[in-house]
């Protein structure tokens, strides 16, 4: 895989360089609530612009249905990119149409443009190779060189991620090079003890990575909504807590295999419960109660790990040489249920080992809860991509950057 440093060793002044970034930021209307993914691509965009390239940034945002939708416009992301760069960033109101063509043609050396949401075009996400290829051809006409730097999308076989690199000289940007280097430390060159903390709502989202980690990790800590399927699999009553009943057989098999493999699989010992899900608009107190994890009362749902579990998980992380964390421990967006996620984040901050926050809601939680990002070894920009890499899958966007 050739990197951007190799590209910059050549004369890129005047060349049109398309950077496939991941500007898929959360929005409240047109207000960006977390600009972490925009800041993550800055080193690549800055380096190219300073070298005199004409930089064309392309990305998706959200899940529009193959047609323009103002709710998913990249205009706010383009404006924020300009603020962070301290320079004007041109914005094309389409992706491969007249506006994109004119915007790119109007760039001078060292200038940057953002084209509109790639997913406004059905060809971007099409499962039909020809349709994707046709869209990739139109994107390729906007550039002389391709730089892949949207790590959060490399697990997708999409036109701008998989098909476009085949049509242009291609290089990995700084973000992708960093992300891959970090993930190799979690797979090929692991320092032990290796502890993994997994949370989030659905156990089905994590089954494949748990399957892979049962042969690699020393300890796996389970929290979030997925923990209640594990507790149910052990025969405990879980009230109205989140349950994926169809996953119970797989969970039981994993519990058995963990014991056979000598992997310590740790579940909550207590949990915060309430009679109903909290009001996320008003953030009014839900008056949660702490109960033992095996004594959740009928008509109540678990919404965060309890104080004893926080202490337990912190102790299980304290001696780790390598930590990977993906998924919050509870409904961290509500103040009544943020303490479990805070405790795990603080344990990573306190850890002397190499700590990785695996993107997605975990990365959002770190920022929302006010932690210093520099206190962690690495905060990934791609939750799904990170998990699939750890599962041992071939990621289309990475494969496309290989020569």
N, C-alpha and C positions, 0 to 999 in steps of 0.2 A: 504494500500500500504506500503510494507516494504521498508525501505530506506537503503542506503549504510552504514549508521552508524551502523545499526543492523548487517549487514554483517561483518563490521570491528570489531565488538565486539567479533566475533568468530575468530578462527585461520584460516586465509586464506593463510598462507605461503604455497607455493607449489601448490596451486589450480590454475587451468586454468580458468580465468574469462574473458568472452567475453563481451566487452563493446560496445553496439550499439550506436555509436556516430553519429554526423552530421558533417562530414568534407566536406560538399558540398560548397566549397569555389569558388569564382570567379577566373578564370584563364585568363591570357593573354599569350597564348602559354603554357609554363610550369611555368610561374611566377604568384604567388598568389598575387592578388591585394587587398585582404581584408582577414586577418587571424582571424577575430573575432570569427568564429565558432570553430576554432581549440583551441583558448585560452579559450573558454567557457567550454570545456571538460577537461581542464588541472587539475582542482582540483580533479576530480574523478579518472583520470588516475594516478596522483601523489600519492593520498592516497592509492590506491590499490598496486602500485609498492612499496611504502615505507613499506607496510605491508607484503611484500614478495610474493604477488600474481604474477602469470605469466599472464600478461595482453595481451589479443588479441583484438585489436580495429578493428571494422568493420563499414563500412559506404557506402553510395552511393555517386556519384558525377555526376551531370548532368542527361541527359536522353538518355544514350546509348540504343540500341534496343535489349537487351538481349544477346549481344555477345561482346567480347572484342573490344575495340576501343581506341587506344593510346591517342586520344584527351581527353579522360575522365579518364585517369589513376590517381589513388590516390598516385602515387609515390611522387609528389611535396608536398602533404599534409603530407605524412609520414615523409619526410625530415624536414618539418617545425615543426612538432610535436617533433621530436628529438631535434631540435635547442631550442625549448621552454622548453623542459624537461631538457636539458643539459646532455643528455644521448643518446647512440646509440639506434635507433629503427629499428628493423628488418622489412623487407618488403617482403611479399609473392607476387609473380607475378600472382597468381590466388587466387580464393576465397575458394574453397573447394577441390582443386585438390592436386597434388603431392607437389607443392611448399608450399601451405598452411599447409599441414600435416607435412612436414619436418621443416618448420619455427617454428611452434608451438611446435613441439617435441624438438626443439633445444633451447627453452627458459629455462633460469635458473630462480630461484626465484628472483623477483623484476625486471625482464626484460619485455620489451614491444615490441609487434609486431603489424604491420598493415597488414591486408589482402587486396587484390585488390578489386576494385569496385564491390559491391554486385549486381549491375544492369547489370554486364556482364553475369549474369545468368538469363535466362528467368523465372526461378522459383521464383525469388525475387518479381516480380511485377505481377505474373500470377493471373488471376481471378478464376482459377481452384483450388479449395481447395487441391486436391490431389497433384497437381504439386508444389504448394507452400509448402505443408507439406513435400514432398520428399526433397526439398531444405533445409527446416528447419531441417530435420533429419541430413542432412550432416553437417550443421553448428553446430548443437548440439554436434556432435562427436568431435568437436574441443575444447569443454569446459566442465567445471564442474558446472559453475555458470553463470548466465546472469545478466548483469546490463544494464538497459535501460537509456540512457542519450542523445539520439538524439531527442530533443524536436521538431526540425524542420520537423521530419518525423512521429510524433505520430498520425497524422490524416490520415495516409496511412495504408490500410490493406495489408501490405506486409509481406513476410515470416520472415524477421529478426526483424520486429516490432511487429507483431501480433501472428504468429505461434510459433516462437522460444521460447518465455517466457514460454509457456505451457509445454515445454520439459525439462526445467531446473529450479532449484531454482532461483527465480528472485527477483530483487531489483531495486528501482529507484535510479539513480545517483544524485549527488548534483545539476546538472543543471535542471533536470526535477523537482526535489523537489522545487527548487527556482521558476521556471516558473509557476508551478501550484499554489504555494503560492501567487504569484503576481496576477495571473488571478482571484483568489478567491476574491482579494481586488477590482476587477473590476466588480464582479458579486454578491457576497454574503454579502460583508461588505464594501459598498461604502460610502466614505465621500463626501459630497456635498458642493458646486455645482460640478457636474460631467460633464466634457466637453470632447467631442470626436472630433478629427480632422481627416477627411478622405480624401485621395487624391488618386493618381494613375490614370491609363489610362481608365480602363473600369468600368462603373457603375455596370455592371452585376457581377463583382467580389465582389461587396460590398453590393448588394441588401439584402442578407440574414442577414448580420450583422446590416444594417440600420433598417431592420424590427424588429430585436430583441432590438436594442437600443432605438427605439421610445417609448418603455415602461420603459426604465431605465435611459437614459441620460437626463440631463437638457438642454444641447445645443449640436448641431452637426454642425460642420463647414465643408463645402464641397469645395474641391479644385482639382487641377489636371485636366486631360483630362475628368474625369467623370463629372466635373462641367458643361460642355457645354450641356450635355443631360438634366440636371436640368434646365438650362437657356432656352433651346428649349422648354421644357415642360411648361415653364411659358409664352411661346409665343414670345420669343425674337429670332431675327435672329443671327446666330452664324457663318456665312461665311462658311469656309471650316474646321472649328474646328472639333475635334473628336466627333462623334455622334453615339450613339447606338439607332437608331430610334425605334427599337422594344421594348425598355425598357421605352419609354415615358409614356405609360399607368401606369406602376408600379410606376414610379417616381411621376406622378401626384397624385396617391393615397397616396403616402408617404408624399407629401407636405400637402395634406389635413389632413392626420392623425396627422402629427406633430402639426398642429394648434389645433386640437381637444384635443390632449393629453397635450398641454401646453409645448411642446418641441420646443425650439428655433432652427429652422433649418436655418443656415446662408449661403448665397451664395455670390460669389464675386460681388463687385460693380464696379471693373475695372479690366482690363486684358492687358497683353502684347501680341501684335499680330505682325505677319509678313506674307509676301506673300507665304513663303514656309518654310518647316521644315529646321532647321539649319544643317550645315555640321558638323557631330559629329566627323569626323576624324581631320579636320584642326582646328575646333573650331573657325572658322572665324566669325567675327561679322555679325549678321543677320539684324542689324539695326531695332530693334523692335520699335514699336510705342505703346504708352499707350492710350487705349480708354475705354469708359464706357462699362460695361459688357453687356448692352442692346443696344450697338451701334457698334458691330463688323462689319466692312465693308465687302462687298462681295469680294471674292477672298483672304481673309485673315483668318488665323487660330490663335486661342488663344493658348499660349504656357507657360504662367505663370500668377499667380495672380498679380495684379498691386499694386502700392504703397499705395493707399487708402485701399485696401483690406488687405494688410499686417498690417496696423495700426488697422483696424477693428478687425482682427483675434487676434492680440496681446491683444487688450482690452477685447475681449471675453474670453481669457485664463487667464487674470491677476488675477481674484479672484477665480479661480478653486481650489477646494480641491483635486480633482482627475482628471487626464488628461490621455487619451489614444490617441495616434497618430499613424495612419497607412496610408502610401502612400504620396509621394512627392506632392508638390503644383504645380510643373511645370517640365520642362525638365532640372532638376537640374545638369545634367552632362555637360551642356553647360553654360559657364559663363554668358551669356546674360539672362538666364532664371533660375538662381539659387537663386535669392533674395527672392522669395516667400517661398521656402523651408527653407532657412536660417532664415527668420523671424519667422516661426513657431517653428523651433528648438530653436531659442533664447528665444522665449516666454516660452517654457518649461523650459529652463535653469533658467529664471527669476522667474518662478512660485514658490510660497511657498508650493504648494501642492505636492501630490504624482504623479510623472510623469512616464509614460510608453511609450517607443517607440516600436511599434509593429512589429519589425522584417522586413525582406525583404528589399525593396528599401529604406525604412525609416532609417533602421539601417545603410545601406550602405551610405546614404546621410550624416548622422551624422558624420561618419568617413571621408568621402570624403571632406566634407566642413570644417573639422578641429576642430570640437567641442570636448571638453573633455568628454569622456564617463562617468566619475564619476559625472558629473554635472546633470545627469538624474537619476531618481529613479530606473529605470530598462530598459535595452535594450534587448528585446526578440531576440532569435535566430530563431524564427519560425513565419513568417508572416501569412502563411495559417493556421497553427495550432492555433495561437492566435485568428484569426478571427472565426474559427469554434468553438472554446471553447466559445467565447462570443456569438455565435449564439445559444448555448445550445446543440450542437451536442455531441454525445458520440464519443470520439476519440479512435480508435482501440488500439493504442499503450499504452494509459493510462489504458484502460479497461483490457488489458492483464497483466498489472503489479498489478492489484488488486487481492487479494486472494479470 
